[in-house]
């Protein structure tokens, strides 16, 4: 097991992951050499617009992309000391759910409409832990209480359509936590919910993380959500990681123009007067060709001739990495 610079062991290490999709329009370069680490007990925020490769990175790591049309071209994903990408179908199936749990964006499409909530939460317990249906039912009631579903004895026999969106998402979290996973991956789990329920789900995950000691990967397009949730943040664009930093460092000293754009589109809670929010002009690239230039350059207010080459991710200060030729703090090209 690897040890990071802060002494806490790394539970997951993804190295140079490349994923592509063959489509009638051509090859989609969805993930282009993504590398990151997750420490034990850490919450890692993964941020970016739709189509930037956030979800595909996590699905690739767990061998959940459809193949074909998807293909994992290159890369490694070490969970402890075992490469997830080299596991056979049966082996990876026992990792998914049992050791790495995942909560998806839309609980209505993730839950089976013809099975009761109790049956669905019990299924991973029976499959992965091999316990009896009677033991599973007791554990299901405990899980539903844990995630804040009232009167679980009455609700265990109900179906997904009997539950509100927020309650369905709590059921999905209960399913993901049923086998006490070491990692919880939450893929935009609050997008379809109103802001009050969003806040409740975020607080629930924070509480469960602290109680269970698990690591969390929280995927979102909203930098505001992870401000009080994550310890470290990865910003993705066009299948690349373009900035990575401690969460406080990222908010205090955003360095990539795309990260700046994301932050300027959010209202500041510490503002004392009117605020002017700005959007990022243009659209993300279609990724039907692997970028040669910086993929953000066509939308970037700082773009100059050097941006015709795609920059690598470099460390600019302690544990703060950026892929950009322009130094936004000094207002000039980087010297390196």
Phi and psi in degrees as GROMACS dihedral restraints (atoms count N, CA, C in turn):
[ dihedral_restraints ]
;  ai    aj    ak    al  type     phi  dphi    fc
    3     4     5     6     1   -80.1    20    10
    4     5     6     7     1   149.9    20    10
    6     7     8     9     1  -112.7    20    10
    7     8     9    10     1   132.4    20    10
    9    10    11    12     1   -85.2    20    10
   10    11    12    13     1  -179.2    20    10
   12    13    14    15     1   -66.0    20    10
   13    14    15    16     1   -25.2    20    10
   15    16    17    18     1   -86.4    20    10
   16    17    18    19     1     1.9    20    10
   18    19    20    21     1    88.4    20    10
   19    20    21    22     1   -10.7    20    10
   21    22    23    24     1   -84.5    20    10
   22    23    24    25     1   135.1    20    10
   24    25    26    27     1   -64.9    20    10
   25    26    27    28     1   148.6    20    10
   27    28    29    30     1   -86.7    20    10
   28    29    30    31     1   128.2    20    10
   30    31    32    33     1   -94.6    20    10
   31    32    33    34     1   -24.1    20    10
   33    34    35    36     1  -143.9    20    10
   34    35    36    37     1   134.7    20    10
   36    37    38    39     1  -138.7    20    10
   37    38    39    40     1   113.2    20    10
   39    40    41    42     1  -101.2    20    10
   40    41    42    43     1   132.0    20    10
   42    43    44    45     1  -130.2    20    10
   43    44    45    46     1   114.7    20    10
   45    46    47    48     1    53.9    20    10
   46    47    48    49     1    51.2    20    10
   48    49    50    51     1   -77.8    20    10
   49    50    51    52     1   128.3    20    10
   51    52    53    54     1  -128.1    20    10
   52    53    54    55     1   122.7    20    10
   54    55    56    57     1  -130.5    20    10
   55    56    57    58     1   134.8    20    10
   57    58    59    60     1  -131.3    20    10
   58    59    60    61     1   159.0    20    10
   60    61    62    63     1  -127.9    20    10
   61    62    63    64     1   131.5    20    10
   63    64    65    66     1   -89.0    20    10
   64    65    66    67     1   118.7    20    10
   66    67    68    69     1  -125.8    20    10
   67    68    69    70     1   165.5    20    10
   69    70    71    72     1   -58.9    20    10
   70    71    72    73     1   -27.4    20    10
   72    73    74    75     1   -81.3    20    10
   73    74    75    76     1   -17.6    20    10
   75    76    77    78     1   138.7    20    10
   76    77    78    79     1  -173.5    20    10
   78    79    80    81     1   -80.8    20    10
   79    80    81    82     1   129.8    20    10
   81    82    83    84     1   -98.0    20    10
   82    83    84    85     1   120.0    20    10
   84    85    86    87     1   -88.3    20    10
   85    86    87    88     1    81.9    20    10
   87    88    89    90     1   -77.8    20    10
   88    89    90    91     1   -41.6    20    10
   90    91    92    93     1  -131.4    20    10
   91    92    93    94     1   126.5    20    10
   93    94    95    96     1  -125.2    20    10
   94    95    96    97     1    69.9    20    10
   96    97    98    99     1    82.7    20    10
   97    98    99   100     1    47.6    20    10
   99   100   101   102     1   -84.3    20    10
  100   101   102   103     1   132.3    20    10
  102   103   104   105     1  -134.0    20    10
  103   104   105   106     1   134.9    20    10
  105   106   107   108     1  -162.2    20    10
  106   107   108   109     1   165.2    20    10
  108   109   110   111     1  -125.1    20    10
  109   110   111   112     1   150.5    20    10
  111   112   113   114     1  -125.9    20    10
  112   113   114   115     1   127.4    20    10
  114   115   116   117     1   -91.2    20    10
  115   116   117   118     1   159.9    20    10
  117   118   119   120     1   -60.2    20    10
  118   119   120   121     1   130.3    20    10
  120   121   122   123     1    75.1    20    10
  121   122   123   124     1     3.6    20    10
  123   124   125   126     1   -89.2    20    10
  124   125   126   127     1   151.2    20    10
  126   127   128   129     1  -109.6    20    10
  127   128   129   130     1   120.1    20    10
  129   130   131   132     1  -107.8    20    10
  130   131   132   133     1   122.6    20    10
  132   133   134   135     1   -90.1    20    10
  133   134   135   136     1   133.5    20    10
  135   136   137   138     1  -118.8    20    10
  136   137   138   139     1   115.0    20    10
  138   139   140   141     1  -121.2    20    10
  139   140   141   142     1   144.7    20    10
  141   142   143   144     1   164.0    20    10
  142   143   144   145     1   166.8    20    10
  144   145   146   147     1   -68.1    20    10
  145   146   147   148     1   164.2    20    10
  147   148   149   150     1   -57.5    20    10
  148   149   150   151     1   137.0    20    10
  150   151   152   153     1    86.6    20    10
  151   152   153   154     1     6.6    20    10
  153   154   155   156     1   -86.2    20    10
  154   155   156   157     1    -7.8    20    10
  156   157   158   159     1   106.7    20    10
  157   158   159   160     1     4.5    20    10
  159   160   161   162     1   -60.3    20    10
  160   161   162   163     1   -57.3    20    10
  162   163   164   165     1   -68.7    20    10
  163   164   165   166     1   -39.8    20    10
  165   166   167   168     1   -62.6    20    10
  166   167   168   169     1   -35.3    20    10
  168   169   170   171     1   -58.3    20    10
  169   170   171   172     1   -48.1    20    10
  171   172   173   174     1   -71.1    20    10
  172   173   174   175     1   -39.8    20    10
  174   175   176   177     1   -66.2    20    10
  175   176   177   178     1   -37.2    20    10
  177   178   179   180     1   -63.3    20    10
  178   179   180   181     1   -45.0    20    10
  180   181   182   183     1   -57.3    20    10
  181   182   183   184     1   -35.2    20    10
  183   184   185   186     1   -96.2    20    10
  184   185   186   187     1    10.1    20    10
  186   187   188   189     1    56.1    20    10
  187   188   189   190     1    42.9    20    10
  189   190   191   192     1  -107.2    20    10
  190   191   192   193     1    -0.4    20    10
  192   193   194   195     1   -77.8    20    10
  193   194   195   196     1   145.2    20    10
  195   196   197   198     1   -68.5    20    10
  196   197   198   199     1   129.4    20    10
  198   199   200   201     1  -128.5    20    10
  199   200   201   202     1   113.1    20    10
  201   202   203   204     1   -72.3    20    10
  202   203   204   205     1   171.7    20    10
  204   205   206   207     1   -84.2    20    10
  205   206   207   208     1   -10.6    20    10
  207   208   209   210     1   -77.8    20    10
  208   209   210   211     1   154.8    20    10
  210   211   212   213     1  -150.0    20    10
  211   212   213   214     1   127.0    20    10
  213   214   215   216     1   -86.9    20    10
  214   215   216   217     1   104.3    20    10
  216   217   218   219     1   -78.5    20    10
  217   218   219   220     1   -35.0    20    10
  219   220   221   222     1  -159.9    20    10
  220   221   222   223     1   159.0    20    10
  222   223   224   225     1   123.3    20    10
  223   224   225   226     1   167.5    20    10
  225   226   227   228     1  -134.1    20    10
  226   227   228   229     1   151.9    20    10
  228   229   230   231     1  -141.9    20    10
  229   230   231   232     1    92.3    20    10
  231   232   233   234     1   -86.2    20    10
  232   233   234   235     1   117.0    20    10
  234   235   236   237     1   -99.9    20    10
  235   236   237   238     1   110.3    20    10
  237   238   239   240     1    57.1    20    10
  238   239   240   241     1  -116.4    20    10
  240   241   242   243     1  -112.3    20    10
  241   242   243   244     1    14.8    20    10
  243   244   245   246     1  -114.5    20    10
  244   245   246   247     1   131.3    20    10
  246   247   248   249     1   -79.4    20    10
  247   248   249   250     1   113.2    20    10
  249   250   251   252     1   -60.1    20    10
  250   251   252   253     1   -31.7    20    10
  252   253   254   255     1   -75.5    20    10
  253   254   255   256     1   -12.9    20    10
  255   256   257   258     1  -101.5    20    10
  256   257   258   259     1     0.2    20    10
  258   259   260   261     1   -74.3    20    10
  259   260   261   262     1   148.3    20    10
  261   262   263   264     1   -75.3    20    10
  262   263   264   265     1   170.1    20    10
  264   265   266   267     1   -58.7    20    10
  265   266   267   268     1   -43.1    20    10
  267   268   269   270     1   -70.2    20    10
  268   269   270   271     1   -38.8    20    10
  270   271   272   273     1   -66.0    20    10
  271   272   273   274     1   -46.4    20    10
  273   274   275   276     1   -68.7    20    10
  274   275   276   277     1   -29.4    20    10
  276   277   278   279     1   -63.5    20    10
  277   278   279   280     1   -32.7    20    10
  279   280   281   282     1   -81.2    20    10
  280   281   282   283     1   -16.8    20    10
  282   283   284   285     1   -79.2    20    10
  283   284   285   286     1   -46.9    20    10
  285   286   287   288     1   -64.8    20    10
  286   287   288   289     1   129.0    20    10
  288   289   290   291     1    90.2    20    10
  289   290   291   292     1   -47.9    20    10
  291   292   293   294     1   -81.7    20    10
  292   293   294   295     1   -46.7    20    10
  294   295   296   297     1  -111.0    20    10
  295   296   297   298     1   -27.1    20    10
  297   298   299   300     1  -127.7    20    10
  298   299   300   301     1   112.4    20    10
  300   301   302   303     1   -96.3    20    10
  301   302   303   304     1   150.5    20    10
  303   304   305   306     1  -135.1    20    10
  304   305   306   307     1   134.5    20    10
  306   307   308   309     1  -114.6    20    10
  307   308   309   310     1   124.9    20    10
  309   310   311   312     1   -95.2    20    10
  310   311   312   313     1   171.6    20    10
  312   313   314   315     1   -66.4    20    10
  313   314   315   316     1   -45.3    20    10
  315   316   317   318     1  -114.5    20    10
  316   317   318   319     1   102.9    20    10
  318   319   320   321     1   -67.5    20    10
  319   320   321   322     1   -20.9    20    10
  321   322   323   324     1   -69.9    20    10
  322   323   324   325     1   -35.4    20    10
  324   325   326   327     1   -87.0    20    10
  325   326   327   328     1   -18.0    20    10
  327   328   329   330     1   -84.2    20    10
  328   329   330   331     1   -26.9    20    10
  330   331   332   333     1   -91.0    20    10
  331   332   333   334     1   144.1    20    10
  333   334   335   336     1   -80.3    20    10
  334   335   336   337     1   119.8    20    10
  336   337   338   339     1   -68.1    20    10
  337   338   339   340     1   -16.3    20    10
  339   340   341   342     1  -104.3    20    10
  340   341   342   343     1     3.6    20    10
  342   343   344   345     1  -113.0    20    10
  343   344   345   346     1   144.6    20    10
  345   346   347   348     1   -68.3    20    10
  346   347   348   349     1   161.0    20    10
  348   349   350   351     1   -59.0    20    10
  349   350   351   352     1   -42.6    20    10
  351   352   353   354     1   -59.5    20    10
  352   353   354   355     1   -43.1    20    10
  354   355   356   357     1   -62.2    20    10
  355   356   357   358     1   -40.9    20    10
  357   358   359   360     1   -73.2    20    10
  358   359   360   361     1   -37.5    20    10
  360   361   362   363     1   -72.8    20    10
  361   362   363   364     1   -31.8    20    10
  363   364   365   366     1   -74.2    20    10
  364   365   366   367     1   -27.2    20    10
  366   367   368   369     1   -54.5    20    10
  367   368   369   370     1   -50.7    20    10
  369   370   371   372     1   -64.4    20    10
  370   371   372   373     1   -29.7    20    10
  372   373   374   375     1   -64.9    20    10
  373   374   375   376     1   -43.9    20    10
  375   376   377   378     1   -70.0    20    10
  376   377   378   379     1   -40.6    20    10
  378   379   380   381     1   -70.3    20    10
  379   380   381   382     1   -50.9    20    10
  381   382   383   384     1   -87.5    20    10
  382   383   384   385     1   -34.5    20    10
  384   385   386   387     1  -101.1    20    10
  385   386   387   388     1   -14.1    20    10
  387   388   389   390     1    67.0    20    10
  388   389   390   391     1    26.9    20    10
  390   391   392   393     1   -87.1    20    10
  391   392   393   394     1   164.2    20    10
  393   394   395   396     1   -74.2    20    10
  394   395   396   397     1   164.0    20    10
  396   397   398   399     1   -61.6    20    10
  397   398   399   400     1   -36.2    20    10
  399   400   401   402     1   -66.2    20    10
  400   401   402   403     1   -44.8    20    10
  402   403   404   405     1   -64.5    20    10
  403   404   405   406     1   -39.3    20    10
  405   406   407   408     1   -63.3    20    10
  406   407   408   409     1   -38.7    20    10
  408   409   410   411     1   -63.1    20    10
  409   410   411   412     1   -41.5    20    10
  411   412   413   414     1   -62.8    20    10
  412   413   414   415     1   -42.7    20    10
  414   415   416   417     1   -66.9    20    10
  415   416   417   418     1   -37.5    20    10
  417   418   419   420     1   -60.9    20    10
  418   419   420   421     1   -45.0    20    10
  420   421   422   423     1   -59.8    20    10
  421   422   423   424     1   -41.3    20    10
  423   424   425   426     1   -63.7    20    10
  424   425   426   427     1   -41.5    20    10
  426   427   428   429     1   -65.7    20    10
  427   428   429   430     1   -42.2    20    10
  429   430   431   432     1   -65.0    20    10
  430   431   432   433     1   -36.9    20    10
  432   433   434   435     1   -65.4    20    10
  433   434   435   436     1   -41.6    20    10
  435   436   437   438     1   -57.8    20    10
  436   437   438   439     1   -38.9    20    10
  438   439   440   441     1   -92.8    20    10
  439   440   441   442     1     9.1    20    10
  441   442   443   444     1    84.1    20    10
  442   443   444   445     1    27.6    20    10
  444   445   446   447     1   -90.9    20    10
  445   446   447   448     1   118.4    20    10
  447   448   449   450     1   -71.4    20    10
  448   449   450   451     1   151.3    20    10
  450   451   452   453     1    47.4    20    10
  451   452   453   454     1    56.7    20    10
  453   454   455   456     1   -61.6    20    10
  454   455   456   457     1   -26.6    20    10
  456   457   458   459     1   -60.4    20    10
  457   458   459   460     1   -34.0    20    10
  459   460   461   462     1   -85.1    20    10
  460   461   462   463     1   -27.1    20    10
  462   463   464   465     1   -93.3    20    10
  463   464   465   466     1   -13.1    20    10
  465   466   467   468     1   -62.7    20    10
  466   467   468   469     1   -27.1    20    10
  468   469   470   471     1   -97.1    20    10
  469   470   471   472     1     4.1    20    10
  471   472   473   474     1   -87.8    20    10
  472   473   474   475     1   168.0    20    10
  474   475   476   477     1  -105.7    20    10
  475   476   477   478     1   163.2    20    10
  477   478   479   480     1   -52.9    20    10
  478   479   480   481     1   -34.6    20    10
  480   481   482   483     1   -70.1    20    10
  481   482   483   484     1   -11.6    20    10
  483   484   485   486     1   -81.1    20    10
  484   485   486   487     1    -8.6    20    10
  486   487   488   489     1  -107.7    20    10
  487   488   489   490     1   147.0    20    10
  489   490   491   492     1   -72.7    20    10
  490   491   492   493     1   169.8    20    10
  492   493   494   495     1   -58.6    20    10
  493   494   495   496     1   -44.1    20    10
  495   496   497   498     1   -65.0    20    10
  496   497   498   499     1   -38.9    20    10
  498   499   500   501     1   -70.1    20    10
  499   500   501   502     1   -36.0    20    10
  501   502   503   504     1   -63.6    20    10
  502   503   504   505     1   -38.7    20    10
  504   505   506   507     1   -67.1    20    10
  505   506   507   508     1   -34.4    20    10
  507   508   509   510     1   -64.3    20    10
  508   509   510   511     1   -37.4    20    10
  510   511   512   513     1   -63.4    20    10
  511   512   513   514     1   -43.1    20    10
  513   514   515   516     1   -61.3    20    10
  514   515   516   517     1   -38.8    20    10
  516   517   518   519     1   -66.8    20    10
  517   518   519   520     1   -40.8    20    10
  519   520   521   522     1   -59.1    20    10
  520   521   522   523     1   -43.4    20    10
  522   523   524   525     1   -62.4    20    10
  523   524   525   526     1   -43.2    20    10
  525   526   527   528     1   -66.3    20    10
  526   527   528   529     1   -29.6    20    10
  528   529   530   531     1   -94.1    20    10
  529   530   531   532     1    -2.1    20    10
  531   532   533   534     1   -58.4    20    10
  532   533   534   535     1   -33.9    20    10
  534   535   536   537     1  -104.5    20    10
  535   536   537   538     1    20.5    20    10
  537   538   539   540     1    54.2    20    10
  538   539   540   541     1    60.2    20    10
  540   541   542   543     1   -66.9    20    10
  541   542   543   544     1   157.3    20    10
  543   544   545   546     1   -83.2    20    10
  544   545   546   547     1   -23.3    20    10
  546   547   548   549     1  -132.7    20    10
  547   548   549   550     1   135.3    20    10
  549   550   551   552     1  -114.4    20    10
  550   551   552   553     1   122.0    20    10
  552   553   554   555     1  -103.0    20    10
  553   554   555   556     1   119.7    20    10
  555   556   557   558     1  -111.8    20    10
  556   557   558   559     1   108.9    20    10
  558   559   560   561     1   -96.0    20    10
  559   560   561   562     1    94.3    20    10
  561   562   563   564     1    45.0    20    10
  562   563   564   565     1    55.5    20    10
  564   565   566   567     1   -74.4    20    10
  565   566   567   568     1    -8.7    20    10
  567   568   569   570     1  -113.3    20    10
  568   569   570   571     1     3.6    20    10
  570   571   572   573     1   -59.6    20    10
  571   572   573   574     1   -40.8    20    10
  573   574   575   576     1   -86.7    20    10
  574   575   576   577     1     6.7    20    10
  576   577   578   579     1  -110.1    20    10
  577   578   579   580     1   155.1    20    10
  579   580   581   582     1   -73.3    20    10
  580   581   582   583     1   166.8    20    10
  582   583   584   585     1   -64.4    20    10
  583   584   585   586     1   -32.6    20    10
  585   586   587   588     1   -66.3    20    10
  586   587   588   589     1   -45.5    20    10
  588   589   590   591     1   -68.7    20    10
  589   590   591   592     1   -36.0    20    10
  591   592   593   594     1   -53.9    20    10
  592   593   594   595     1   -49.0    20    10
  594   595   596   597     1   -62.0    20    10
  595   596   597   598     1   -38.6    20    10
  597   598   599   600     1   -64.9    20    10
  598   599   600   601     1   -41.5    20    10
  600   601   602   603     1   -66.8    20    10
  601   602   603   604     1   -41.8    20    10
  603   604   605   606     1   -60.6    20    10
  604   605   606   607     1   -46.0    20    10
  606   607   608   609     1   -65.3    20    10
  607   608   609   610     1   -35.7    20    10
  609   610   611   612     1   -62.7    20    10
  610   611   612   613     1   -47.5    20    10
  612   613   614   615     1   -64.0    20    10
  613   614   615   616     1   -39.7    20    10
  615   616   617   618     1   -60.8    20    10
  616   617   618   619     1   -44.3    20    10
  618   619   620   621     1   -64.4    20    10
  619   620   621   622     1   -45.8    20    10
  621   622   623   624     1   -66.0    20    10
  622   623   624   625     1   -37.6    20    10
  624   625   626   627     1   -59.6    20    10
  625   626   627   628     1   -45.1    20    10
  627   628   629   630     1   -68.7    20    10
  628   629   630   631     1   -38.0    20    10
  630   631   632   633     1   -72.7    20    10
  631   632   633   634     1   -38.3    20    10
  633   634   635   636     1   -97.8    20    10
  634   635   636   637     1   -13.9    20    10
  636   637   638   639     1    71.0    20    10
  637   638   639   640     1    20.2    20    10
  639   640   641   642     1   -85.0    20    10
  640   641   642   643     1   159.0    20    10
  642   643   644   645     1   -86.7    20    10
  643   644   645   646     1   151.3    20    10
  645   646   647   648     1  -130.9    20    10
  646   647   648   649     1   135.0    20    10
  648   649   650   651     1  -111.7    20    10
  649   650   651   652     1   116.6    20    10
  651   652   653   654     1  -110.5    20    10
  652   653   654   655     1   112.8    20    10
  654   655   656   657     1   -94.9    20    10
  655   656   657   658     1   130.5    20    10
  657   658   659   660     1  -158.6    20    10
  658   659   660   661     1   161.2    20    10
  660   661   662   663     1   -98.4    20    10
  661   662   663   664     1    -1.0    20    10
  663   664   665   666     1  -114.8    20    10
  664   665   666   667     1   106.6    20    10
  666   667   668   669     1   -62.4    20    10
  667   668   669   670     1   -25.8    20    10
  669   670   671   672     1   -63.9    20    10
  670   671   672   673     1   -36.0    20    10
  672   673   674   675     1   -65.8    20    10
  673   674   675   676     1   -38.0    20    10
  675   676   677   678     1   -90.0    20    10
  676   677   678   679     1     0.3    20    10
  678   679   680   681     1   -55.9    20    10
  679   680   681   682     1   -43.1    20    10
  681   682   683   684     1  -103.3    20    10
  682   683   684   685     1    12.7    20    10
  684   685   686   687     1  -115.4    20    10
  685   686   687   688     1   -44.0    20    10
  687   688   689   690     1   -95.5    20    10
  688   689   690   691     1   153.1    20    10
  690   691   692   693     1   -91.4    20    10
  691   692   693   694     1   -30.8    20    10
  693   694   695   696     1  -138.5    20    10
  694   695   696   697     1   151.1    20    10
  696   697   698   699     1  -130.5    20    10
  697   698   699   700     1   136.3    20    10
  699   700   701   702     1  -111.7    20    10
  700   701   702   703     1   130.2    20    10
  702   703   704   705     1  -106.7    20    10
  703   704   705   706     1   125.2    20    10
  705   706   707   708     1  -112.6    20    10
  706   707   708   709     1   148.5    20    10
  708   709   710   711     1  -152.9    20    10
  709   710   711   712     1   128.9    20    10
  711   712   713   714     1    54.3    20    10
  712   713   714   715     1    37.0    20    10
  714   715   716   717     1    82.6    20    10
  715   716   717   718     1     5.3    20    10
  717   718   719   720     1  -117.3    20    10
  718   719   720   721     1   151.9    20    10
  720   721   722   723     1   -84.0    20    10
  721   722   723   724     1   121.8    20    10
  723   724   725   726     1  -109.3    20    10
  724   725   726   727     1   -13.1    20    10
  726   727   728   729     1  -158.3    20    10
  727   728   729   730     1   144.3    20    10
  729   730   731   732     1  -146.5    20    10
  730   731   732   733     1   131.4    20    10
  732   733   734   735     1  -163.5    20    10
  733   734   735   736     1   165.3    20    10
  735   736   737   738     1   -57.0    20    10
  736   737   738   739     1   145.0    20    10
  738   739   740   741     1   -60.2    20    10
  739   740   741   742     1   -40.9    20    10
  741   742   743   744     1   -66.7    20    10
  742   743   744   745     1   -39.6    20    10
  744   745   746   747     1   -64.0    20    10
  745   746   747   748     1   -41.0    20    10
  747   748   749   750     1   -65.0    20    10
  748   749   750   751     1   -42.4    20    10
  750   751   752   753     1   -72.9    20    10
  751   752   753   754     1   -34.7    20    10
  753   754   755   756     1   -79.7    20    10
  754   755   756   757     1   -30.0    20    10
  756   757   758   759     1  -142.4    20    10
  757   758   759   760     1    60.0    20    10
  759   760   761   762     1   -63.6    20    10
  760   761   762   763     1   136.3    20    10
  762   763   764   765     1  -118.3    20    10
  763   764   765   766     1   -28.0    20    10
  765   766   767   768     1   -88.0    20    10
  766   767   768   769     1   138.9    20    10
  768   769   770   771     1   -56.4    20    10
  769   770   771   772     1   -31.6    20    10
  771   772   773   774     1   -68.5    20    10
  772   773   774   775     1   -42.7    20    10
  774   775   776   777     1   -62.0    20    10
  775   776   777   778     1   -42.1    20    10
  777   778   779   780     1   -57.5    20    10
  778   779   780   781     1   -43.5    20    10
  780   781   782   783     1   -62.5    20    10
  781   782   783   784     1   -42.0    20    10
  783   784   785   786     1   -62.3    20    10
  784   785   786   787     1   -43.4    20    10
  786   787   788   789     1   -70.0    20    10
  787   788   789   790     1   -35.8    20    10
  789   790   791   792     1   -72.2    20    10
  790   791   792   793     1   -13.8    20    10
  792   793   794   795     1   -88.2    20    10
  793   794   795   796     1    -1.9    20    10
  795   796   797   798     1  -106.2    20    10
  796   797   798   799     1   139.9    20    10
  798   799   800   801     1   -69.3    20    10
  799   800   801   802     1   141.7    20    10
  801   802   803   804     1   -90.7    20    10
  802   803   804   805     1   132.0    20    10
  804   805   806   807     1   -74.1    20    10
  805   806   807   808     1   -20.6    20    10
  807   808   809   810     1   -95.9    20    10
  808   809   810   811     1     6.9    20    10
  810   811   812   813     1   -72.3    20    10
  811   812   813   814     1   142.0    20    10
  813   814   815   816     1  -100.9    20    10
  814   815   816   817     1   -12.3    20    10
  816   817   818   819     1  -137.2    20    10
  817   818   819   820     1  -167.5    20    10
  819   820   821   822     1   -60.9    20    10
  820   821   822   823     1   146.0    20    10
  822   823   824   825     1  -119.7    20    10
  823   824   825   826     1   142.1    20    10
  825   826   827   828     1  -104.1    20    10
  826   827   828   829     1   112.1    20    10
  828   829   830   831     1   -89.1    20    10
  829   830   831   832     1   143.3    20    10
  831   832   833   834     1  -122.3    20    10
  832   833   834   835     1   149.5    20    10
  834   835   836   837     1  -101.7    20    10
  835   836   837   838     1   170.8    20    10
  837   838   839   840     1   -96.1    20    10
  838   839   840   841     1   117.7    20    10
  840   841   842   843     1   -66.3    20    10
  841   842   843   844     1   156.1    20    10
  843   844   845   846     1    80.3    20    10
  844   845   846   847     1  -171.9    20    10
  846   847   848   849     1  -128.5    20    10
  847   848   849   850     1   154.4    20    10
  849   850   851   852     1   -62.7    20    10
  850   851   852   853     1   154.0    20    10
  852   853   854   855     1   -67.2    20    10
  853   854   855   856     1   156.1    20    10
  855   856   857   858     1   -77.8    20    10
  856   857   858   859     1   -16.2    20    10
  858   859   860   861     1    64.3    20    10
  859   860   861   862     1    27.4    20    10
  861   862   863   864     1   -83.0    20    10
  862   863   864   865     1    -5.4    20    10
  864   865   866   867     1  -135.6    20    10
  865   866   867   868     1   143.6    20    10
  867   868   869   870     1   -71.0    20    10
  868   869   870   871     1   125.7    20    10
  870   871   872   873     1   -60.6    20    10
  871   872   873   874     1   135.1    20    10
  873   874   875   876     1   -96.8    20    10
  874   875   876   877     1   -43.0    20    10
  876   877   878   879     1   -83.3    20    10
  877   878   879   880     1   170.9    20    10
  879   880   881   882     1   -58.4    20    10
  880   881   882   883     1   124.3    20    10
  882   883   884   885     1   -65.4    20    10
  883   884   885   886     1   -18.5    20    10
  885   886   887   888     1   -92.0    20    10
  886   887   888   889     1    -6.5    20    10
  888   889   890   891     1   -59.9    20    10
  889   890   891   892     1   -33.4    20    10
  891   892   893   894     1   -71.0    20    10
  892   893   894   895     1   -15.5    20    10
  894   895   896   897     1  -110.2    20    10
  895   896   897   898     1    -2.1    20    10
  897   898   899   900     1   -92.2    20    10
  898   899   900   901     1   128.6    20    10
  900   901   902   903     1   -71.8    20    10
  901   902   903   904     1   -13.0    20    10
  903   904   905   906     1  -103.8    20    10
  904   905   906   907     1     3.2    20    10
  906   907   908   909     1   -58.8    20    10
  907   908   909   910     1   138.6    20    10
  909   910   911   912     1  -143.1    20    10
  910   911   912   913     1  -175.9    20    10
  912   913   914   915     1   -58.6    20    10
  913   914   915   916     1   -31.9    20    10
  915   916   917   918     1   -65.6    20    10
  916   917   918   919     1   -20.7    20    10
  918   919   920   921     1   -70.7    20    10
  919   920   921   922     1    -3.4    20    10
  921   922   923   924     1   -67.2    20    10
  922   923   924   925     1   -13.1    20    10
  924   925   926   927     1  -109.5    20    10
  925   926   927   928     1   141.4    20    10
  927   928   929   930     1   -79.4    20    10
  928   929   930   931     1   119.7    20    10
  930   931   932   933     1   -76.0    20    10
  931   932   933   934     1   152.1    20    10
  933   934   935   936     1   -86.7    20    10
  934   935   936   937     1   161.7    20    10
  936   937   938   939     1   -76.9    20    10
  937   938   939   940     1   121.2    20    10
  939   940   941   942     1  -126.8    20    10
  940   941   942   943     1   152.3    20    10
  942   943   944   945     1   -83.5    20    10
  943   944   945   946     1   121.5    20    10
  945   946   947   948     1  -103.3    20    10
  946   947   948   949     1   -19.5    20    10
  948   949   950   951     1  -158.1    20    10
  949   950   951   952     1  -179.0    20    10
  951   952   953   954     1   -56.1    20    10
  952   953   954   955     1   113.4    20    10
  954   955   956   957     1    61.3    20    10
  955   956   957   958     1    21.5    20    10
  957   958   959   960     1  -118.7    20    10
  958   959   960   961     1   116.8    20    10
  960   961   962   963     1  -119.3    20    10
  961   962   963   964     1   145.5    20    10
  963   964   965   966     1  -148.1    20    10
  964   965   966   967     1   148.9    20    10
  966   967   968   969     1  -114.4    20    10
  967   968   969   970     1    86.3    20    10
  969   970   971   972     1  -159.8    20    10
  970   971   972   973     1   138.2    20    10
  972   973   974   975     1   -80.2    20    10
  973   974   975   976     1   -16.9    20    10
  975   976   977   978     1  -102.3    20    10
  976   977   978   979     1   134.2    20    10
  978   979   980   981     1   -92.9    20    10
  979   980   981   982     1   101.1    20    10
  981   982   983   984     1   -69.1    20    10
  982   983   984   985     1   -26.6    20    10
  984   985   986   987     1   -71.3    20    10
  985   986   987   988     1   -41.8    20    10
  987   988   989   990     1   -92.6    20    10
  988   989   990   991     1   -10.8    20    10
  990   991   992   993     1    67.9    20    10
  991   992   993   994     1    37.6    20    10
  993   994   995   996     1  -156.8    20    10
  994   995   996   997     1   165.0    20    10
  996   997   998   999     1   -60.4    20    10
  997   998   999  1000     1   149.6    20    10
  999  1000  1001  1002     1   -67.7    20    10
 1000  1001  1002  1003     1   147.1    20    10
 1002  1003  1004  1005     1   -79.7    20    10
 1003  1004  1005  1006     1   -23.7    20    10
